[in-house]
């Protein structure tokens, strides 16, 4: 065997693994009905490809070959162990009773969608949904997921094991929901993707403001979902993530310090992502099935298209928040609306609204509410009130760039005494 050819084949196998392994795994999970068995079958199939393809050539449809080989390897593995484990014998019987599977591209793509809905099933906890989606759909290692969410790898691994056991023991179906169930189930999927993005866009704790790899994975999931299921809210979520992500380069200084939206260098914003996001927003809104993600994306689009803060159409943003508040009432949306009103009507009006929201007690431990109050008090020259609000915010934040920003604000207030 020619060594150069073998090296070339290994490079191709690596490339196929990066591009197709999650699709192959999704189909193997459907065929085998077991996450762990499918994972083993996937690795067996790629190992066999490294052994056989240099001599036999790369198949015309590598994914179909890998699926067939993985299924064969799994059946062979079960056949050998069935003599000792009755459970393996039962799985083997079910596998052998099934018809020969179709590995066409359409079926494989459907399997990816099935896998997303399975990982995001509402019977699983939110933490389990996130962990399982990143591990099985995105292909991140357990260690990578644990590191991203500042969780010990052993804890994360147990969470994934419990989620897989719940899917198996509860008989959670590996399927795309029916049309009647789709809206509720899609909400769960979109929520998980957005949680992943938010942790990447504004990390909950740690030394850095963002975790770019998580944002990228969420956007990749969003693209996949829109490709497989082009629902308006899926487009709205993808648009929202792209429009936020477009501002990444302007959100921090060269040393990682936080830069507020009004102070960002907008020439650093990614115009291609903005254009793609705006196009998706328009598609979502013209469907007339407008949901919370599409409305949030529309607000982000107004920000993204404004040349500077002063030129921002704050009246339109407030109007969009009015609609969003009716669609999805929440104190956080009320807070964001109040901040927009402060920009439209002045800080005194916005501060009155924020004080009313805080008086309800619902956002008493929500640091952005106190940060927003501190900012408006600072603009009004109410130094002692601003200092109290920033001090309260500082006690709640867990992220270093935000802590440094608040400490600078407090120092600035001290210098005004």
C-alpha positions as CSV (number, residue, x, y, z in Angstrom):
1,X,0.0,0.0,0.0
2,X,1.4,3.4,-1.0
3,X,2.1,5.5,2.1
4,X,1.2,8.7,0.4
5,X,-2.2,7.2,-0.6
6,X,-2.7,6.0,3.0
7,X,-2.0,9.5,4.3
8,X,-4.3,11.0,1.8
9,X,-7.1,8.7,2.8
10,X,-6.5,9.4,6.5
11,X,-6.8,13.1,5.7
12,X,-10.1,12.5,3.9
13,X,-11.4,10.4,6.7
14,X,-10.6,13.2,9.2
15,X,-12.4,15.7,6.9
16,X,-15.4,13.4,6.6
17,X,-15.5,12.9,10.4
18,X,-15.5,16.7,10.9
19,X,-18.2,17.3,8.3
20,X,-20.4,14.2,8.5
21,X,-19.9,12.4,11.8
22,X,-22.9,14.0,13.6
23,X,-25.2,13.1,10.7
24,X,-23.9,9.5,10.7
25,X,-24.4,9.4,14.5
26,X,-27.9,10.7,14.3
27,X,-28.9,7.9,11.9
28,X,-27.1,5.2,14.0
29,X,-29.0,6.4,17.1
30,X,-32.2,5.9,15.2
31,X,-31.2,2.5,13.9
32,X,-29.7,1.2,17.1
33,X,-32.0,2.9,19.6
34,X,-29.1,3.5,22.0
35,X,-26.8,6.6,22.3
36,X,-23.8,4.7,23.7
37,X,-24.1,1.8,21.2
38,X,-24.4,4.3,18.3
39,X,-21.3,6.2,19.6
40,X,-19.3,2.9,19.6
41,X,-20.6,2.0,16.2
42,X,-19.6,5.4,14.8
43,X,-16.0,5.0,16.0
44,X,-15.9,1.4,14.8
45,X,-17.0,2.5,11.3
46,X,-14.4,5.3,11.0
47,X,-11.7,2.9,12.3
48,X,-12.7,0.4,9.6
49,X,-12.6,3.2,7.0
50,X,-9.0,4.0,7.9
51,X,-8.2,0.3,7.5
52,X,-10.1,-0.5,4.3
53,X,-10.3,2.7,2.2
54,X,-6.6,2.9,1.3
55,X,-6.9,-0.4,-0.5
56,X,-10.5,-0.5,-1.7
57,X,-10.9,3.2,-2.4
58,X,-13.2,5.8,-0.9
59,X,-16.9,4.9,-1.5
60,X,-19.0,7.2,-3.7
61,X,-21.3,7.8,-0.7
62,X,-19.1,7.8,2.4
63,X,-21.9,8.6,4.8
64,X,-24.0,5.7,3.7
65,X,-21.0,3.3,3.8
66,X,-20.2,4.5,7.4
67,X,-23.8,4.0,8.5
68,X,-24.0,0.5,7.1
69,X,-20.6,-0.4,8.5
70,X,-21.5,1.0,11.9
71,X,-24.8,-0.8,12.0
72,X,-23.1,-4.1,11.0
73,X,-20.4,-3.6,13.7
74,X,-23.0,-2.9,16.3
75,X,-25.0,-6.0,15.4
76,X,-21.8,-8.1,15.4
77,X,-20.9,-6.6,18.8
78,X,-24.4,-7.4,20.2
79,X,-24.3,-10.9,18.7
80,X,-21.1,-11.7,20.5
81,X,-22.3,-10.4,23.9
82,X,-25.9,-11.7,23.6
83,X,-24.7,-15.1,24.8
84,X,-23.9,-13.5,28.2
85,X,-26.3,-10.5,28.5
86,X,-30.0,-11.1,27.9
87,X,-30.6,-7.3,27.4
88,X,-28.2,-7.3,24.5
89,X,-30.1,-10.3,23.1
90,X,-33.3,-8.4,23.2
91,X,-31.7,-5.4,21.5
92,X,-30.3,-7.7,18.8
93,X,-33.7,-9.2,18.2
94,X,-35.3,-5.8,17.6
95,X,-32.5,-4.8,15.3
96,X,-32.7,-7.9,13.2
97,X,-36.5,-7.6,13.0
98,X,-36.2,-4.2,11.3
99,X,-36.2,-3.7,7.6
100,X,-33.0,-2.8,5.8
101,X,-32.7,0.9,6.5
102,X,-32.6,3.6,3.8
103,X,-29.4,5.8,4.1
104,X,-30.4,8.4,1.5
105,X,-29.5,12.0,2.2
106,X,-33.1,13.0,2.9
107,X,-33.4,10.3,5.6
108,X,-30.0,11.3,7.1
109,X,-31.1,14.9,7.4
110,X,-34.4,13.9,9.0
111,X,-32.3,11.9,11.5
112,X,-30.4,15.1,12.5
113,X,-33.7,16.8,13.2
114,X,-35.0,13.9,15.2
115,X,-31.8,13.9,17.3
116,X,-32.2,17.6,18.1
117,X,-35.8,17.1,19.2
118,X,-34.8,14.1,21.3
119,X,-32.0,15.9,23.0
120,X,-34.3,18.8,23.8
121,X,-37.3,16.8,25.0
122,X,-39.2,18.6,27.7
123,X,-39.0,15.5,29.9
124,X,-35.3,16.3,30.4
125,X,-34.1,19.1,32.6
126,X,-32.8,22.3,31.0
127,X,-29.2,21.5,32.0
128,X,-29.5,18.0,30.6
129,X,-31.0,19.3,27.3
130,X,-28.0,21.7,26.9
131,X,-25.4,19.1,27.8
132,X,-26.9,16.4,25.5
133,X,-27.4,18.8,22.6
134,X,-23.8,20.0,22.7
135,X,-22.4,16.5,23.2
136,X,-24.5,14.6,20.6
137,X,-25.6,17.1,18.1
138,X,-22.6,19.4,18.1
139,X,-20.0,16.8,18.8
140,X,-18.3,18.7,21.7
141,X,-16.4,16.5,24.1
142,X,-17.6,16.1,27.7
143,X,-14.6,18.1,28.8
144,X,-15.3,20.9,26.4
145,X,-19.0,21.2,27.5
146,X,-18.0,21.1,31.1
147,X,-15.3,23.8,30.6
148,X,-17.7,26.1,28.8
149,X,-20.2,26.0,31.6
150,X,-17.6,25.9,34.4
151,X,-18.9,22.5,35.6
152,X,-16.6,19.6,36.7
153,X,-16.3,17.1,33.9
154,X,-17.4,14.3,36.2
155,X,-20.6,16.2,37.0
156,X,-21.3,16.9,33.4
157,X,-20.7,13.3,32.4
158,X,-23.2,12.1,35.1
159,X,-25.7,14.6,33.8
160,X,-25.3,13.2,30.2
161,X,-25.6,9.6,31.5
162,X,-28.8,10.3,33.4
163,X,-30.3,12.1,30.4
164,X,-29.6,9.1,28.1
165,X,-31.0,6.7,30.7
166,X,-34.1,8.9,31.0
167,X,-34.6,8.8,27.2
168,X,-34.2,5.0,27.2
169,X,-36.2,4.2,30.4
170,X,-39.1,6.7,29.7
171,X,-39.3,5.5,26.1
172,X,-38.9,9.0,24.8
173,X,-39.5,8.6,21.0
174,X,-36.7,9.4,18.5
175,X,-38.9,11.3,16.1
176,X,-39.9,14.7,14.8
177,X,-43.1,15.9,16.6
178,X,-46.4,15.8,14.9
179,X,-47.7,19.1,13.5
180,X,-50.0,19.6,16.5
181,X,-47.1,19.1,19.0
182,X,-44.5,21.0,16.9
183,X,-45.0,24.5,18.2
184,X,-44.5,23.6,21.9
185,X,-41.6,21.2,21.1
186,X,-39.9,23.8,18.8
187,X,-40.1,26.3,21.6
188,X,-38.0,23.9,23.8
189,X,-35.4,23.5,21.0
190,X,-35.1,27.2,20.4
191,X,-34.8,27.9,24.1
192,X,-31.9,25.4,24.4
193,X,-30.1,26.9,21.4
194,X,-30.6,30.4,22.8
195,X,-29.3,29.4,26.2
196,X,-26.1,28.0,24.6
197,X,-25.7,31.2,22.6
198,X,-26.2,33.5,25.6
199,X,-23.6,31.7,27.6
200,X,-21.2,32.2,24.7
201,X,-22.2,35.8,24.1
202,X,-22.2,36.9,27.7
203,X,-20.6,34.3,29.9
204,X,-22.3,33.8,33.3
205,X,-18.9,33.8,35.1
206,X,-15.2,33.7,34.7
207,X,-12.3,35.9,33.4
208,X,-13.7,36.6,29.9
209,X,-16.8,38.4,28.7
210,X,-17.6,35.9,26.0
211,X,-16.9,32.3,24.9
212,X,-16.8,32.5,21.1
213,X,-16.8,28.7,20.6
214,X,-20.2,28.4,22.3
215,X,-21.7,31.2,20.3
216,X,-20.4,29.6,17.1
217,X,-22.0,26.2,18.1
218,X,-25.4,27.9,18.8
219,X,-25.3,29.7,15.4
220,X,-24.4,26.4,13.7
221,X,-27.3,24.7,15.4
222,X,-29.6,27.6,14.4
223,X,-28.5,27.3,10.8
224,X,-29.1,23.6,10.8
225,X,-32.6,24.0,12.3
226,X,-33.5,26.7,9.7
227,X,-32.2,24.4,7.0
228,X,-34.2,21.4,8.2
229,X,-37.2,23.2,9.6
230,X,-37.6,26.8,8.2
231,X,-40.2,28.0,10.7
232,X,-40.4,31.8,11.2
233,X,-39.3,31.6,14.9
234,X,-36.3,29.4,13.9
235,X,-35.3,32.1,11.4
236,X,-36.0,34.8,14.0
237,X,-33.6,33.1,16.5
238,X,-30.9,32.7,13.9
239,X,-31.3,36.3,13.0
240,X,-31.1,37.4,16.6
241,X,-27.9,35.4,17.2
242,X,-26.2,36.7,14.1
243,X,-27.1,40.4,14.8
244,X,-25.7,40.1,18.4
245,X,-22.7,38.1,17.2
246,X,-21.9,40.8,14.6
247,X,-21.0,43.2,17.4
248,X,-18.5,40.9,19.1
249,X,-15.3,42.7,17.9
250,X,-16.6,46.0,19.3
251,X,-17.8,44.7,22.7
252,X,-14.4,44.5,24.4
253,X,-11.1,46.4,24.4
254,X,-7.8,45.0,23.5
255,X,-7.3,43.9,27.1
256,X,-10.8,42.4,27.4
257,X,-12.6,45.2,29.1
258,X,-16.3,45.7,28.5
259,X,-17.3,48.5,26.1
260,X,-21.0,49.6,26.2
261,X,-23.1,49.7,23.0
262,X,-23.0,53.5,22.8
263,X,-19.2,53.6,23.0
264,X,-18.5,50.8,20.5
265,X,-16.6,51.4,17.3
266,X,-19.3,50.3,14.8
267,X,-16.8,50.0,12.0
268,X,-15.7,46.8,13.8
269,X,-19.1,45.2,13.5
270,X,-19.5,42.4,11.0
271,X,-21.6,43.8,8.2
272,X,-22.0,40.4,6.5
273,X,-23.6,38.9,9.6
274,X,-25.8,42.0,10.0
275,X,-27.0,41.8,6.4
276,X,-27.8,38.1,6.8
277,X,-29.6,38.8,10.1
278,X,-31.7,41.6,8.6
279,X,-32.7,39.4,5.7
280,X,-33.8,36.6,8.0
281,X,-35.7,39.1,10.2
282,X,-37.6,40.3,7.1
283,X,-38.4,36.7,6.1
284,X,-39.7,35.9,9.6
285,X,-41.8,39.1,9.9
286,X,-43.4,38.7,6.4
287,X,-44.7,35.2,7.5
288,X,-47.2,37.0,9.8
289,X,-46.5,34.3,12.4
290,X,-44.4,36.6,14.5
291,X,-43.0,35.4,17.8
292,X,-40.7,36.6,20.6
293,X,-37.4,35.7,18.8
294,X,-38.4,37.5,15.6
295,X,-39.4,40.6,17.6
296,X,-36.1,40.6,19.5
297,X,-34.3,40.2,16.3
298,X,-36.2,43.1,14.8
299,X,-35.0,45.2,17.8
300,X,-31.4,44.1,17.3
301,X,-31.7,45.0,13.6
302,X,-32.7,48.5,14.4
303,X,-29.6,48.8,16.6
304,X,-27.3,47.2,14.0
305,X,-28.4,49.4,11.2
306,X,-28.0,52.7,13.1
307,X,-24.7,54.5,12.3
308,X,-24.5,55.6,16.0
309,X,-26.5,55.7,19.2
310,X,-27.9,59.2,18.6
311,X,-29.2,58.1,15.2
312,X,-30.9,55.0,16.6
313,X,-34.7,55.0,16.0
314,X,-35.6,54.7,19.7
315,X,-39.3,55.2,19.0
316,X,-39.3,52.1,16.8
317,X,-37.5,50.1,19.4
318,X,-40.0,51.1,22.1
319,X,-42.9,50.2,19.8
320,X,-41.3,46.8,19.1
321,X,-40.9,46.3,22.9
322,X,-44.5,47.1,23.3
323,X,-45.5,44.3,21.0
324,X,-42.9,42.0,22.5
325,X,-44.3,42.7,26.0
326,X,-47.8,41.7,24.9
327,X,-46.5,38.5,23.2
328,X,-44.3,37.5,26.1
329,X,-44.9,39.4,29.3
330,X,-41.9,39.5,31.7
331,X,-40.1,41.8,34.0
332,X,-36.9,41.6,32.0
333,X,-38.6,42.8,28.9
334,X,-40.2,45.6,30.9
335,X,-36.7,46.6,32.0
336,X,-35.3,46.6,28.5
337,X,-38.3,48.7,27.4
338,X,-37.7,51.1,30.2
339,X,-34.1,51.5,29.1
340,X,-35.2,52.3,25.5
341,X,-37.8,54.8,26.8
342,X,-34.9,56.5,28.7
343,X,-33.1,56.9,25.4
344,X,-36.3,58.2,23.7
345,X,-37.8,60.4,26.5
346,X,-34.8,61.1,28.8
347,X,-33.2,59.4,31.8
348,X,-35.8,60.7,34.4
349,X,-38.7,59.0,32.7
350,X,-36.7,55.7,32.3
351,X,-35.6,55.8,36.0
352,X,-39.2,56.2,37.2
353,X,-40.1,53.0,35.2
354,X,-37.1,51.1,36.5
355,X,-37.9,52.0,40.1
356,X,-41.5,50.7,39.6
357,X,-40.1,47.4,38.3
358,X,-37.6,47.0,41.1
359,X,-40.4,47.9,43.6
360,X,-42.2,44.7,42.7
361,X,-39.2,42.7,44.0
362,X,-39.2,40.4,40.9
363,X,-35.7,41.6,39.7
364,X,-34.2,42.3,43.1
365,X,-31.3,40.0,42.4
366,X,-31.1,40.7,38.7
367,X,-27.9,42.7,38.3
368,X,-28.7,44.3,34.9
369,X,-31.7,46.1,36.6
370,X,-29.4,47.7,39.2
371,X,-26.8,48.5,36.5
372,X,-29.4,50.2,34.4
373,X,-30.6,52.2,37.5
374,X,-27.0,53.2,38.3
375,X,-26.4,54.4,34.7
376,X,-29.5,56.6,34.7
377,X,-28.7,58.1,38.1
378,X,-25.2,58.8,36.9
379,X,-26.5,60.6,33.8
380,X,-28.8,62.7,36.1
381,X,-26.0,63.6,38.4
382,X,-27.5,61.7,41.3
383,X,-24.0,60.5,42.5
384,X,-25.0,58.8,45.8
385,X,-27.9,56.9,44.2
386,X,-25.7,55.9,41.3
387,X,-23.0,54.7,43.7
388,X,-25.6,52.6,45.7
389,X,-26.9,51.0,42.5
390,X,-23.4,50.2,41.1
391,X,-22.4,48.8,44.5
392,X,-25.4,46.5,44.5
393,X,-24.6,45.5,41.0
394,X,-21.0,44.7,41.9
395,X,-22.2,42.4,44.7
396,X,-24.2,40.4,42.2
397,X,-21.9,40.0,39.1
398,X,-19.7,37.0,38.8
399,X,-17.7,37.9,35.7
400,X,-14.4,39.7,35.8
401,X,-14.8,42.2,32.8
402,X,-18.1,43.4,34.3
403,X,-16.5,43.7,37.7
404,X,-13.7,45.9,36.3
405,X,-16.2,48.1,34.5
406,X,-18.3,48.7,37.6
407,X,-15.2,49.4,39.7
408,X,-14.2,52.0,37.1
409,X,-17.7,53.6,37.2
410,X,-17.4,53.8,41.0
411,X,-14.0,55.4,40.8
412,X,-15.4,58.0,38.3
413,X,-18.2,58.8,40.8
414,X,-15.7,59.2,43.6
415,X,-13.8,61.7,41.5
416,X,-16.9,63.8,41.1
417,X,-17.4,64.4,44.8
